[in-house]
């Protein structure tokens, strides 16, 4: 029983870590594509705050930044 519980915990921890890693890469792609916009429109904001700021200012974004926000995994 203890071994099964340990395996379940290890599996969940691995899955959570992979999800966080994927999310960081996704955010990094957006951050790179929208670097100028973040500096100009969302100064001092990071992570989800910066992403929300970009979405709030979509009409002011470059095509590259808009594309990254719409397709963050590319």
NUROTOR-610026 format. One record per residue (C-alpha): residue number from 0; x, y, z; residue in one letter. Coordinates in Angstrom, 3 decimals, padded with zeros to 6 digits. Layout:
BEGIN
<pt resi="NUM" px="X" py="Y" pz="Z" resn="A"/>
...
This chain:
BEGIN
<pt resi="0" px="000.000" py="000.000" pz="000.000" resn="X"/>
<pt resi="1" px="002.795" py="002.428" pz="000.880" resn="X"/>
<pt resi="2" px="004.611" py="001.652" pz="-002.375" resn="X"/>
<pt resi="3" px="001.472" py="002.328" pz="-004.404" resn="X"/>
<pt resi="4" px="000.950" py="005.639" pz="-002.636" resn="X"/>
<pt resi="5" px="004.552" py="006.636" pz="-003.256" resn="X"/>
<pt resi="6" px="004.237" py="005.778" pz="-006.945" resn="X"/>
<pt resi="7" px="001.044" py="007.815" pz="-007.263" resn="X"/>
<pt resi="8" px="002.674" py="010.794" pz="-005.567" resn="X"/>
<pt resi="9" px="005.769" py="010.520" pz="-007.761" resn="X"/>
<pt resi="10" px="003.642" py="010.306" pz="-010.911" resn="X"/>
<pt resi="11" px="001.586" py="013.344" pz="-009.916" resn="X"/>
<pt resi="12" px="004.703" py="015.336" pz="-009.070" resn="X"/>
<pt resi="13" px="006.270" py="014.477" pz="-012.428" resn="X"/>
<pt resi="14" px="003.116" py="015.454" pz="-014.314" resn="X"/>
<pt resi="15" px="002.848" py="018.743" pz="-012.418" resn="X"/>
<pt resi="16" px="006.496" py="019.532" pz="-013.101" resn="X"/>
<pt resi="17" px="006.072" py="018.845" pz="-016.827" resn="X"/>
<pt resi="18" px="003.024" py="021.097" pz="-016.944" resn="X"/>
<pt resi="19" px="004.861" py="023.947" pz="-015.220" resn="X"/>
<pt resi="20" px="007.809" py="023.513" pz="-017.601" resn="X"/>
<pt resi="21" px="005.496" py="023.629" pz="-020.637" resn="X"/>
<pt resi="22" px="003.787" py="026.724" pz="-019.264" resn="X"/>
<pt resi="23" px="007.141" py="028.454" pz="-018.739" resn="X"/>
<pt resi="24" px="008.190" py="027.690" pz="-022.304" resn="X"/>
<pt resi="25" px="004.831" py="028.933" pz="-023.570" resn="X"/>
<pt resi="26" px="005.136" py="032.168" pz="-021.603" resn="X"/>
<pt resi="27" px="008.738" py="032.563" pz="-022.754" resn="X"/>
<pt resi="28" px="007.641" py="032.377" pz="-026.406" resn="X"/>
<pt resi="29" px="005.050" py="035.093" pz="-025.786" resn="X"/>
<pt resi="30" px="007.571" py="037.147" pz="-023.822" resn="X"/>
<pt resi="31" px="010.094" py="036.974" pz="-026.670" resn="X"/>
<pt resi="32" px="007.555" py="037.799" pz="-029.396" resn="X"/>
<pt resi="33" px="006.033" py="040.632" pz="-027.367" resn="X"/>
<pt resi="34" px="009.165" py="042.031" pz="-025.756" resn="X"/>
<pt resi="35" px="008.728" py="045.533" pz="-027.186" resn="X"/>
<pt resi="36" px="005.018" py="045.656" pz="-026.382" resn="X"/>
<pt resi="37" px="005.602" py="044.515" pz="-022.814" resn="X"/>
<pt resi="38" px="008.209" py="047.246" pz="-022.350" resn="X"/>
<pt resi="39" px="005.978" py="049.930" pz="-023.861" resn="X"/>
<pt resi="40" px="002.488" py="048.936" pz="-022.734" resn="X"/>
<pt resi="41" px="002.929" py="046.679" pz="-019.713" resn="X"/>
<pt resi="42" px="006.053" py="047.989" pz="-018.021" resn="X"/>
<pt resi="43" px="006.839" py="046.257" pz="-014.738" resn="X"/>
<pt resi="44" px="004.343" py="043.453" pz="-015.277" resn="X"/>
<pt resi="45" px="005.354" py="039.818" pz="-015.627" resn="X"/>
<pt resi="46" px="003.760" py="036.453" pz="-016.195" resn="X"/>
<pt resi="47" px="-000.012" py="036.350" pz="-016.238" resn="X"/>
<pt resi="48" px="-000.301" py="040.068" pz="-015.478" resn="X"/>
<pt resi="49" px="001.766" py="040.944" pz="-018.538" resn="X"/>
<pt resi="50" px="-000.185" py="038.513" pz="-020.695" resn="X"/>
<pt resi="51" px="-003.493" py="040.001" pz="-019.550" resn="X"/>
<pt resi="52" px="-002.140" py="043.491" pz="-020.206" resn="X"/>
<pt resi="53" px="-001.213" py="042.452" pz="-023.744" resn="X"/>
<pt resi="54" px="-004.684" py="041.020" pz="-024.305" resn="X"/>
<pt resi="55" px="-006.208" py="044.276" pz="-023.039" resn="X"/>
<pt resi="56" px="-004.100" py="046.197" pz="-025.578" resn="X"/>
<pt resi="57" px="-004.501" py="043.864" pz="-028.562" resn="X"/>
<pt resi="58" px="-005.236" py="046.679" pz="-030.997" resn="X"/>
<pt resi="59" px="-001.747" py="048.091" pz="-030.307" resn="X"/>
<pt resi="60" px="000.202" py="044.836" pz="-030.763" resn="X"/>
<pt resi="61" px="002.421" py="043.809" pz="-033.652" resn="X"/>
<pt resi="62" px="001.340" py="040.896" pz="-035.834" resn="X"/>
<pt resi="63" px="004.137" py="038.773" pz="-034.336" resn="X"/>
<pt resi="64" px="002.963" py="039.428" pz="-030.785" resn="X"/>
<pt resi="65" px="-000.701" py="038.823" pz="-031.650" resn="X"/>
<pt resi="66" px="000.268" py="035.520" pz="-033.244" resn="X"/>
<pt resi="67" px="002.216" py="034.432" pz="-030.175" resn="X"/>
<pt resi="68" px="-000.735" py="035.247" pz="-027.915" resn="X"/>
<pt resi="69" px="-003.164" py="033.338" pz="-030.113" resn="X"/>
<pt resi="70" px="-000.849" py="030.357" pz="-030.671" resn="X"/>
<pt resi="71" px="001.507" py="030.330" pz="-027.670" resn="X"/>
<pt resi="72" px="002.851" py="026.833" pz="-028.355" resn="X"/>
<pt resi="73" px="004.367" py="027.731" pz="-031.737" resn="X"/>
